[in-house]
Amino acid sequence: MYYKILIISFLLFVGCDTKKVAIGEANMITIFCSEEDLVFVQPVFNEYFSKSLNLPQPEKLYELQWKDPIEFSSFNNRHNLVVASLKNPIDESGDLLYKKLFQNFSSDDSLVAIFDLYNKIQLLFGIFAMDVQQLQQQLDFNTEFIMDNLNKNQRKSVLYSAYDTGKNKELSLKIQEWFGYDIFIQKDFKLIKENLQLPFLWIGRGYPYRWLTFHEIELEEISSPDLTWNVIDALLESTLENIEVTKDFRSNELVTIDGRLLPILRGNYYHSESESGGPFFTILFHETDTRYLIVSGFVNYPGHSKIFLIKQLEALILDGKFLERGDQ
C-alpha cells in the first residue's frame, strides 16, 4: 500500500509570520539524494519529469537540480524540495536526512508532502522506498497527488511575483463588469481592442510581450477536442487583427481548479505585423448551460525561455473567480 501524507502550514503557530518567501525558479525541483542512491534514482526522476511544452521550442515543465544531502541546509529555502531515499542500497547521508525530517510522519514505502516548512510558498516531498522498483511504482501510483501539489505551489509562486507589480484597477473592473469575472490584471497591461456587443476584450503589455483576450459566447456543450479547436480558431481569427492560429504543436489537457474541470488548449500563433509569433493557450469556463467565457493568453519573446511567462498568465486566469450577480 502507498501512503500519502499532506501537511499544510506545518508551523502554523510557530513563527509562521516571520518566514520569508522561498527563492529560485518556480519550476525548479531541488532533489537531495545520496551518492549511493543517485545512480538508481536519477534515471527514474529524469523520465518522470520529462514532460515539455512546445513554446515553440520544447521547454520542460519542471527542471531538476541534484544536491547531496549534506547541502540541505544551504538549499532548503527553494520552492520545491525532494528528499529521496532508498533502503537498498544502504547509505548514511540520504537515509539520515530522511529520518531526521520525516521519521514522525512516515513508514516504509511512504510519501510525505509538507507545505511551508522553512519558507512560504514551499513544498517539501519526502520519498522513501525499499528499492528502485518500488520507487517507480510509488511515483506512478501517486502521480496525480504529486503533480497536483507541485502545480499548485508553482501557481502560488508565479502569482506572488505577479502581484508584486501592482494592479490595473481600471482593466480589472472592466472585466468584472463585462464578463462577471474577478481577475488580477497587472498594472502595466493596456487596452488594445474592445467590443462590448460581442463581448470581446483584448489587453496586453510590453516587452516581453504578453496578451490576454476575453470572449463570451453562446454555445451548446462542446463534445470533442476537434470541435473545440474549430470554435477557437474561428473566434480568435475573427477578432484578433493580423493573427494566424497555426496547426503546429496543438495539445489539449484538463486541469481541476476548486473542483471545476477546465479544458486548456495549447498551440502557436503567428503575428504578421511583427513577423513573429509564439505560444498561446485557451481556457474554457462553462458559465451556464449555453454560455462560455473563453480566455486566451499569448506570449512573444523570441530567443528566450517562455515557460515562466506562460505559467504566470495561466495562474492569473485560473486564480480568478466568477462573481455572484449581486457582487458585480
C-alpha positions in Angstrom: 0.0 0.0 0.0 1.2 3.5 -0.7 0.8 6.2 1.9 0.2 9.9 1.1 0.5 12.4 3.9 -0.2 16.0 3.2 0.6 18.5 5.9 -0.4 22.1 5.2 1.1 25.1 7.1 3.3 22.8 9.2 4.4 25.6 11.6 1.1 27.4 11.6 1.5 28.6 15.2 5.3 28.7 15.4 6.7 31.8 13.9 4.9 31.4 10.6 4.5 35.1 10.0 8.3 35.6 10.2 9.0 33.2 7.3 10.4 34.6 4.1 9.1 33.6 0.7 11.1 30.7 -0.9 13.5 31.7 -3.6 14.5 30.3 -7.0 12.6 29.4 -10.2 9.0 28.3 -9.7 9.5 25.2 -11.9 12.8 24.1 -10.3 12.8 20.9 -8.2 15.8 20.5 -5.9 16.4 16.8 -5.1 18.6 15.6 -2.2 19.8 12.1 -2.8 22.9 10.2 -1.6 25.7 9.2 -4.0 24.8 5.6 -3.4 21.1 6.1 -4.3 21.7 8.6 -7.1 22.7 6.0 -9.8 19.3 4.4 -9.3 17.1 7.4 -8.5 18.3 9.9 -11.1 17.1 8.0 -14.3 13.7 7.4 -12.7 13.2 11.1 -11.8 14.6 12.3 -15.2 12.0 10.2 -17.0 9.2 11.0 -14.6 9.7 14.8 -15.0 10.4 14.7 -18.7 7.2 16.3 -19.9 7.7 19.5 -22.0 5.6 22.3 -23.7 6.4 23.3 -27.2 6.8 27.1 -27.0 7.6 26.5 -29.9 11.0 25.1 -28.7 10.5 22.4 -26.1 10.7 23.6 -22.5 10.4 21.3 -19.6 7.5 21.9 -17.2 9.9 21.1 -14.3 13.7 21.3 -14.2 15.7 19.1 -11.8 18.6 20.2 -9.6 20.5 17.4 -7.8 22.2 18.0 -4.4 24.0 16.0 -1.8 22.1 15.6 1.5 24.8 17.4 3.3 23.9 20.5 1.3 20.3 20.5 2.6 20.7 23.4 5.0 22.1 25.6 2.2 19.3 24.9 -0.3 16.2 24.4 2.0 14.9 27.8 1.0 13.9 26.8 -2.5 10.3 26.5 -3.7 10.2 22.7 -4.5 12.3 20.2 -2.5 12.5 16.5 -2.6 14.4 14.2 -0.2 14.6 10.8 -1.9 16.0 7.7 0.0 16.2 4.0 -0.9 16.6 1.4 1.8 18.7 -0.6 -0.6 21.5 0.3 -1.2 22.3 1.3 2.4 23.9 4.7 2.8 24.4 7.2 5.6 23.7 10.7 4.3 20.4 10.2 2.5 18.8 7.8 5.0 19.9 10.0 7.9 18.4 13.2 6.3 15.1 11.4 5.6 14.8 10.0 9.1 15.6 13.4 10.6 12.9 15.2 8.6 10.1 12.6 8.3 10.5 9.9 11.0 7.4 11.2 12.8 5.2 11.0 9.7 6.4 8.1 7.6 6.9 4.4 7.4 8.4 2.1 4.8 7.1 2.7 1.3 5.8 6.2 2.1 5.5 9.6 0.5 5.2 12.8 2.6 4.3 16.3 1.5 4.8 19.3 3.7 3.9 22.9 2.8 5.8 25.9 4.1 8.1 24.1 6.5 11.0 26.5 6.2 9.7 29.2 3.9 6.4 30.5 2.5 5.3 29.1 -0.9 7.4 26.0 -0.4 6.6 22.3 -0.9 8.8 19.6 0.6 8.4 15.9 -0.5 9.9 13.0 1.3 10.0 9.8 -0.7 11.2 6.5 0.8 11.2 3.2 -0.9 12.8 -0.2 -0.4 14.5 -0.2 -3.8 14.3 1.5 -7.2 11.4 -0.8 -8.4 9.3 0.2 -5.5 10.2 3.9 -6.1 9.0 3.7 -9.6 5.7 2.1 -8.5 5.2 4.7 -5.8 5.7 7.6 -8.2 3.3 6.0 -10.7 0.7 5.4 -8.1 0.9 8.9 -6.7 1.3 10.9 -9.9 -1.9 12.8 -9.5 -1.1 13.7 -5.9 2.5 14.8 -6.7 1.7 16.8 -9.8 -1.4 18.5 -8.4 0.6 19.8 -5.4 3.6 20.8 -7.5 1.4 22.7 -9.9 -0.5 24.3 -7.0 2.8 25.5 -5.5 4.1 26.7 -8.8 0.9 28.8 -9.4 1.3 30.4 -5.9 4.9 31.3 -6.7 4.3 33.0 -10.1 1.2 34.8 -8.6 3.3 36.2 -5.9 5.7 37.8 -8.4 2.7 39.0 -10.5 1.0 40.7 -7.5 4.2 42.4 -6.6 4.0 44.5 -9.8 0.7 46.2 -8.8 -2.9 46.0 -10.1 -4.5 47.7 -13.1 -7.8 48.5 -11.3 -9.4 50.0 -14.4 -9.0 46.9 -16.6 -9.8 44.5 -13.7 -13.0 46.4 -13.2 -13.9 46.4 -16.9 -13.5 42.6 -17.0 -15.7 42.3 -13.9 -18.4 44.4 -15.5 -18.3 42.8 -18.9 -17.8 39.2 -18.0 -18.6 38.8 -14.3 -15.0 37.5 -13.7 -12.8 38.9 -10.9 -9.2 38.6 -12.1 -6.0 40.4 -11.1 -4.6 42.3 -14.1 -1.0 43.6 -13.7 -0.5 47.3 -13.6 1.3 47.7 -16.9 -1.3 46.0 -19.1 -3.0 48.3 -21.7 -6.3 48.1 -23.6 -5.7 47.0 -27.2 -9.2 46.4 -28.6 -12.7 46.0 -27.3 -16.2 45.3 -28.5 -19.0 45.3 -25.9 -21.6 43.9 -28.3 -19.8 40.6 -28.8 -18.5 41.0 -26.0 -14.7 40.9 -26.6 -11.7 42.4 -24.8 -8.0 42.3 -25.8 -5.3 43.7 -23.5 -1.5 43.4 -23.4 1.7 44.6 -22.0 5.2 45.5 -23.4 8.4 43.5 -23.9 8.4 40.6 -23.3 5.1 40.9 -25.0 2.0 39.2 -23.4 -1.6 39.4 -24.4 -4.9 38.3 -22.8 -8.2 38.1 -24.6 -11.6 37.6 -23.3 -14.6 36.3 -25.3 -18.1 35.3 -24.2 -20.1 33.2 -26.5 -23.4 31.2 -26.6 -22.7 27.6 -27.5 -24.1 24.2 -26.9 -21.8 21.9 -24.9 -18.6 21.2 -26.8 -18.4 17.4 -27.4 -14.8 16.9 -28.7 -11.3 18.5 -28.8 -11.6 18.8 -32.6 -14.9 20.7 -32.3 -13.4 22.9 -29.6 -10.4 23.8 -31.8 -12.8 24.7 -34.6 -14.6 27.1 -32.3 -11.4 28.7 -31.0 -9.9 29.0 -34.5 -12.9 30.9 -35.8 -13.2 33.0 -32.6 -9.6 34.2 -32.5 -9.2 34.8 -36.2 -12.4 36.8 -36.4 -11.5 39.2 -33.6 -7.6 39.4 -33.5 -6.0 41.5 -36.2 -3.1 40.1 -38.2 -3.1 36.9 -36.1 -2.9 33.4 -37.6 -3.5 30.4 -35.3 -1.2 27.7 -36.7 -1.8 24.0 -36.7 1.6 23.4 -35.0 2.1 21.7 -31.6 -1.5 21.6 -30.7 -2.5 19.8 -27.5 -5.4 19.5 -25.0 -5.5 18.9 -21.3 -7.8 19.1 -18.4 -7.0 20.8 -15.0 -9.0 20.7 -11.8 -9.3 24.0 -10.0 -11.5 24.3 -6.9 -13.5 21.2 -8.0 -14.0 22.5 -11.6 -12.7 20.5 -14.5 -11.3 23.1 -17.1 -10.2 22.4 -20.6 -6.9 24.0 -21.7 -5.9 24.1 -25.4 -2.3 24.9 -26.3 -0.8 25.9 -29.6 1.2 28.5 -31.5 0.3 31.7 -33.4 1.9 34.0 -36.0 1.6 37.8 -35.9 2.1 39.1 -39.4 2.6 42.7 -38.3 5.7 41.9 -36.2 6.7 38.9 -38.4 7.0 36.8 -35.3 4.8 34.7 -33.0 4.9 32.3 -30.1 2.9 30.1 -27.9 -0.7 30.6 -26.7 -3.3 28.8 -24.7 -7.0 29.0 -24.3 -9.1 28.1 -21.1 -12.8 27.5 -21.4 -15.1 28.3 -18.5 -18.6 26.8 -18.7 -20.7 29.6 -17.1 -24.2 28.3 -17.8 -25.7 25.5 -19.9 -25.2 27.5 -23.1 -22.7 30.3 -22.2 -18.8 30.1 -22.1 -16.2 32.5 -21.0 -13.1 31.9 -23.2 -9.8 33.4 -22.0 -6.6 33.1 -24.0 -3.0 34.1 -23.2 -0.3 34.8 -25.8 3.5 35.3 -25.3 6.0 36.8 -27.8 9.6 36.6 -26.5 11.8 35.4 -29.4 15.1 33.6 -28.4 14.2 33.4 -24.7 12.5 30.9 -22.3 8.8 31.4 -22.2 7.7 28.8 -19.6 7.5 31.3 -16.7 5.5 33.9 -18.8 3.0 31.3 -20.0 2.6 29.8 -16.5 2.1 33.3 -15.0 -0.7 34.2 -17.4 -2.3 30.8 -16.7 -2.1 31.3 -13.0 -3.7 34.8 -13.2 -6.6 33.4 -15.2 -7.1 30.3 -13.0 -6.9 32.4 -9.9 -9.9 34.5 -11.0 -13.4 33.9 -9.6 -16.9 34.3 -11.1 -18.9 36.9 -9.2 -22.4 36.4 -7.9 -24.9 38.8 -9.7 -25.2 40.9 -6.5 -21.5 41.4 -6.3 -21.0 43.0 -9.7 
